Amino acid sequence: MPKLKSHSGAKKRFHKTKSGKWLHRKAGRRHLLTGMSSKRSRWLGKSKVEEATSAEGKVLRSYLPHQ
């Protein structure tokens, strides 16, 4: 049986909280920010939380088996 490898792209972008949820940063805060409204900029600054039982959470569990 081969070793389970973590998805290298996912381990750079997601991490697990103590309660088992997944945290990741939202896209769109790198450049071209002058045309963006302050409200949108603040909204994008907050980390997004995915439930462990959601569809994306189940995919992440297979991508990151050792977390």
C-alpha angles and dihedrals in degrees: 000000000000123000119268111247125204119236103256094211093050095048090057093052109033135049132179124242125219090260092055099256123131123242126200139159121253122245124246105057100101108082143345090052098143094079093048121098118245090240092057092045091054091046092052091049094067118087118246120235122211120197115240090232096051122102092257091048091056091051091049090052089061093043093050107033095162098055 
